Amino acid sequence: MKIISIYALFAVLTLSMITLIDVIAGIRVTESIHSLSTIFATTTLQEFICIMIFLILPFIQVAVHAYYQRHPRRKPSQ
């Protein structure tokens, strides 16, 4: 679960940094947020799939790790 919280923290920090840079450049906060939503509205299907894979990847990693903790691998007998 720690990795998901780290990913969420990085996402929030990245979006806030992008917005802060726009505000420093003289763009209003609402215009900055609108430009972010416009960016995601103009993505193609292939880009959207790529974004979704990278967003879902931490959840898959946590699920696989939890599965292997509950079901430890058996060592082959010799």
Secondary structure as UniProt FT lines:
FT   HELIX           2..24
FT   TURN            25..26
FT   HELIX           29..41
FT   HELIX           45..70
//
